[in-house]
Amino acid sequence: MEEILKLASQWASSPVFDKDTRREIQALIDAMDFTELTERFYRTLDFGTGGLRGVMGGGTNRMNVYTVKMATQGLANYILSFADGAERGVVIGYDSRNNSSKFAEETSTVLASNGIKAYLFDAVRPVPELSFAVRFKNAKAGVCITASHNPPEYNGYKVYFEDGGQITPPHDKNIITEVRKITAVTEVKSGAGFDSAVKSGLIELIGTEIDNFYIKEVLKQSVRAVADNIKIVYTPLHGAGYSIIPQVLKRRGFTNVHVVKEQSKPDGDFPTVSSPNPEEPEGFKMALALMEQVGADIALATDPDCDRIGVAVRDIDGRGTVLLNGNQVGVLLTDYILAALAGSIDTKKAAVIKTIVTSTLIEKIADSYGVMCVSVLTGFKYIGEWIHKNPHSDFIFGCEESYGYLRGTYARDKDAVVSASLICEMASYYKSKGSSILKRLHEIYEKHGVYLEALSAVTMKGKEGMEQMETLMQTYRSGLKNPPPNLELFCVKDYLPGLDGLPKSNVLALQFKGDLSVTIRPSGTEPKIKYYFSTAGATVKEAQDRLELLKKYFLP
């Protein structure tokens, strides 16, 4: 505690930190709030393979301008290790979260102070557009200020490399090394102010010109023409999709698009939801109400940085609504795209890419069309990496269970904008054939079997939580304790030492007889351990019963 108080006192008194930060920390010291002080100062906010993510506030273990500056100085040092790094520069984007624009401005200023060209978006943009812009500008790297779908108190810092994908080996480890060398904010170069760097051209503001090129690439990914025959409800959940998705749908030919007014503008407080997550039913509450009001066929919701998308459709009788999960949407899009392209692609080169925790039904569908399906590690960055490493293959579609999808190679991250376009196209097509998205899903189940998946996450916060997760993973690796007789383990895949040609990762996959499996991993961005359950059966009831069996054994 002595070291923590010493560090906190430095933050409360040093002129290096602004007045508001000093007051914030001093108030905690005066209140003798040792629990909060410990959480803020027991470590430096970890810059991992996913960059930075944490609660905003003063302290070494918080997201603030100082942790952002230090991370950027480390990134700048790595960029400068390349002969073309400074000239090619870095593209910076940000979402609608509180302080995102401030953090983005600080990032561009530190880069400029290091003599590195910085391209800064002039307003909130989807993160996939940042990925596209890195490629379009031939930049050396990109930074996006975002915490995806986390609660309002969070923000983050994601790094992309020259291919437009999130950093993977060796760049992730090398950047982490450089960032960790920066141990004090006084080590950050501060020669150029923001305004002077803009005037000198070291910082270049990006406007709508990039939007237009990005939208053109998105529109190229359609596989069928659409009929203007569906009513669509859309909510950006106060995020970056607020402008661009309605534009894209209009240009596709959809005129009956209803945006949830209360959630239509960027707002980092996310006042209408507790968490702006399209994976959660709460995120759809207002969209479903509007769906009923206008008699819509489909509702879409995107998260604050507009890379994930949730979907609600009419049930079979057309009266109620059904929220589709990420696996179901991935299954439907895989089937729809491959059916539309059948006969026009070289199946020897074509590939669908999914993550190891995404439904194995996608493999069956791809196989039925004669197309290869490749599984990569959890995280869309590995799908982007596969595209980069396989330029002679024909990338058809990529998906992950956590509501992320991509068609096309214009970007190397999941893209809710192109996903919205394709999902509405799919809904329009099936309606024109007298069918629906949900009817098609049931047809897929009839052909291949019913596959059900579920994600459960157990929260373990703080230092103690990190230790608990580590102990739990070690326990699972040492063998299952007293499993029920109808859970017969036949295969264990431990990705920690590296497996199937994939990089090392703290992931354990347990496969049981009868098409049951659970994949377990600590989250890379949240204080949670995640369980990905997967079952199959001849009927929904059989698959559901098996799913409950797995959950009952593994969950506390």
C-alpha positions, 0 to 999 in steps of 0.5 A: 500500500505504501508504494501505491500511495506514493504513486498516487501522491505523485499524480495528485501533486505533479504539474505533469498532470492536469488540474482535474486529474490531480484533484480527482486523485487527491480526493481519493487520498483524502477519503482514504479510499484504498480499494479504489486507489489500489485498483487505479495504481496496482499496475500500469494499464496493460498494453496487450495484443488487443492494445489498451482497454480500461475504465476511464479516469486518473491513474496508471491502470486507467484510460486517460490522456497520459496512458494514451500518450505513453502507448503512442510514444511506444508505437511511434518508436516502433514506426520509426524503426522502419525506413518508410514509417514516418512518411507513410504515417498512421491513420487515427479514427475514433468512435462515439465514446466520451473522450474518444475525440480527445484521445484521438487528437492526443494520439495524432499530436504525439505522432506528429511530435515524433515527425510521423505523418498522422491522418485523423478522421474529422468525426466519428467513423466506423472502425472498419472504415479505419481499417479500409483507410489504412490500406487506402492511404498506404499508411504504415499503421492505424489507431482506433480509439474505441472500447467496442460494446463495453459499458460507458465508463470504458474506452480503448486503443486498438492498433492496426498495421499496414495491411489494415488488420489488427496487429498480429505476430511479430508486430504485436509483440514488438509494439508491446515491447516498445510501449512497455519501455515507456515508464513515465509520461515525461518520456513522451515527445511533445514538440508539436502542438495539435494546431501547429501540426495541422498547419504544417501538414504533419496532421491531415484531417480526413473528411467525407472523401474517404467515406465515398471510396469506402461506401463504393467498396461496401456496395461492390460486395453485394451478390444479388440485386434487391427488391425494395420489398422490406421494411427495415428498422435500424439503431446505431445505439448512439454509435458510429453507424448513425450516418453511414448505414442509412446511406448504404441501405438507401444506395442499395435501393431500400427506401423504407428504413426507420431509424430509432430516433432516441438512439440515432445520434452519437452519445458516449453516455449511451443514455437509453441502454446500460451497455450498447451491446447488440448481442444483448436483448436490452440493446434491441428494446427500442428497435423492437418497439419501432419494429412493431409500430411500423410493421417492419420485417427486420431490425438491425443494431450496431455497436458504438464502433460499428463493427458488430451487428445484431439482427431481429426478424419476424417469427415463422407466423409473422406475428412475433420477433426472434433475435438471431445470435451471431452463429445463426447470422454467420450460418445464414450469410455463409449459405446465402452467399455461397448459394448466390455465387455457386457456379461462378467461383473457383471452388479450389481457391474459394475459402470461408474463414471462421474462428475456432469458437464459431459454429461447426455448422458453417463447415458443413455448409461450406463443404456442401458447396465444395468450398474450403472452410478454415478455422483460425484463433478467436479474434477477427484479427486472425481472419484478417491475417489469413486474408493477408497471408493467402493472397492467391486464395479467393476469400468469400466470407469471414465470420465469428460468433460474436456478431462479426462478419466480413465479405471482401478484402477492402478491409481486414476487420469485421464490418457491420456496414457491409453486413447490414447491406448483405443481411437486408439483401438476404431478407429481400431475396427470401421475401421475394421467393415467398420465404423468410430468413427464419424459414431458411434457417430451419431448412438448413437445420433440416438438411444438416442437423440442429446446431445450438451454441451458447456463450457464458462469461463469468466475471472475475474483476481486479488482481484477484480475478486475474489470479482466479482465471489463471488457476481455473485454466490450470485446473481444466488442463489437469483433467475434468473432475467427476463428469457425468457418464453421458459426457464422454470426453474424446478429444482435448485441444490445448492451444497454449503451446500452439496447435494446428499451425496456429499461434500460441493462445490460452484456449482449451477446447474439449470435445465430447462424443455426440457433437458436444464441445466447450471451448474455454478462454480468458477474455483478452479485453474484459475481466471474464473467463468465457465458455463457448458451448456447442451441441448438435441434435436431430431436433431442437429439443435434443440439441437444447437438452445437450446444451443444458447438460454442458452448462450444468457441469461447467458453470458455477 
